[in-house]
């Protein structure tokens, strides 16, 4: 959502890039020969594992975008519950907090099996650049994307890499 | 007192005998990053962020606990030191559960500020995700062990400025923990005077005023300085 705070820069950006895959692009399969991929969120289930490997294989520059991708952030708090936290999480979400039909969905393809622990992206694949922030403020995204488009060696320093 | 002459990053300086490298550097306008150091209480060299290189000494020395000597050649910002500082910070982040986005000290945290000023954009080590609790039993203050870096500032202000001796360290290594009295809930402590100096001294969000939410925990160190000045110089004056 912080991306939308780029306001009119989005129009400028749209003329320079082609968005080939995103939650708002109606493409189901991750394409090949992608220049840059901004990955949001941590790796928490088997679908993510498959996806992140595919992204790495087909992408030149992979960016960990935001604290969840860089650190695991709030989504990794379940790791503190130790091994077996998967069951606790599903129990809490689908049984304890449910108002109707409390049961853990077990049919295949409904809820991707959760991993034992949530991981930052770089624990699974090589990451070229990191853009921390929760969310990264629009100015930081703009500075980052501009440098990326100019094809320079990226340099973010000081408060531009502040977590949180 | 006799003066010692030495060099810091190639610059010739003089410092009082008995001064630490950190004090000498500060006087010469050279900034050395610190985390466990707190003006007004003695130093323990716990955090290892102020490590410096001294020519002729094979190991790195903490600037806060090493005294100056004649002819010392000190480097404070070599590539090696920058590498180790970043490594130390990453290990601190990996050891407990530092979730800046939901922390009371977000934006006012010394650990967070040091991390970005030292160029830490991610942590290369696997996070430990230990299970630590929060002690919310005190009427005014809370302690979140997840965010504690064991700098022992709170212990030192409690013993040596307030003189209450409520805060202590128990356990060893990664199991070490700040405790109150004989490892009891803070709210049941008989020795705590509710002075809040520990809360003022904390560099992270581990100690906080109850009721503060994300990014609201700001500290006013001038209150500690005021007391230290009064005690050391017998002057009841604020610094600014």
HADDOCK unambig.tbl for C-alpha pairs under 7 A between the chains (distance, minus, plus):
assign (segid A and resid 70 and name CA) (segid B and resid 122 and name CA) 6.10 0.50 0.50
assign (segid A and resid 73 and name CA) (segid B and resid 99 and name CA) 5.70 0.50 0.50
assign (segid A and resid 74 and name CA) (segid B and resid 99 and name CA) 6.68 0.50 0.50
assign (segid A and resid 79 and name CA) (segid B and resid 129 and name CA) 5.97 0.50 0.50
assign (segid A and resid 80 and name CA) (segid B and resid 129 and name CA) 4.97 0.50 0.50
assign (segid A and resid 80 and name CA) (segid B and resid 130 and name CA) 5.66 0.50 0.50
assign (segid A and resid 80 and name CA) (segid B and resid 131 and name CA) 5.22 0.50 0.50
assign (segid A and resid 81 and name CA) (segid B and resid 131 and name CA) 6.83 0.50 0.50
assign (segid A and resid 130 and name CA) (segid B and resid 121 and name CA) 6.12 0.50 0.50
assign (segid A and resid 130 and name CA) (segid B and resid 122 and name CA) 6.88 0.50 0.50
assign (segid A and resid 132 and name CA) (segid B and resid 121 and name CA) 6.62 0.50 0.50
assign (segid A and resid 134 and name CA) (segid B and resid 101 and name CA) 5.94 0.50 0.50
assign (segid A and resid 157 and name CA) (segid B and resid 119 and name CA) 6.16 0.50 0.50
assign (segid A and resid 158 and name CA) (segid B and resid 116 and name CA) 5.29 0.50 0.50
assign (segid A and resid 158 and name CA) (segid B and resid 117 and name CA) 4.88 0.50 0.50
assign (segid A and resid 158 and name CA) (segid B and resid 119 and name CA) 6.73 0.50 0.50
assign (segid A and resid 159 and name CA) (segid B and resid 116 and name CA) 6.03 0.50 0.50
assign (segid A and resid 161 and name CA) (segid B and resid 116 and name CA) 5.66 0.50 0.50
assign (segid A and resid 161 and name CA) (segid B and resid 121 and name CA) 5.68 0.50 0.50
assign (segid A and resid 162 and name CA) (segid B and resid 116 and name CA) 5.44 0.50 0.50
assign (segid A and resid 163 and name CA) (segid B and resid 100 and name CA) 6.08 0.50 0.50
assign (segid A and resid 164 and name CA) (segid B and resid 100 and name CA) 4.44 0.50 0.50
assign (segid A and resid 164 and name CA) (segid B and resid 101 and name CA) 3.81 0.50 0.50
assign (segid A and resid 164 and name CA) (segid B and resid 106 and name CA) 6.51 0.50 0.50
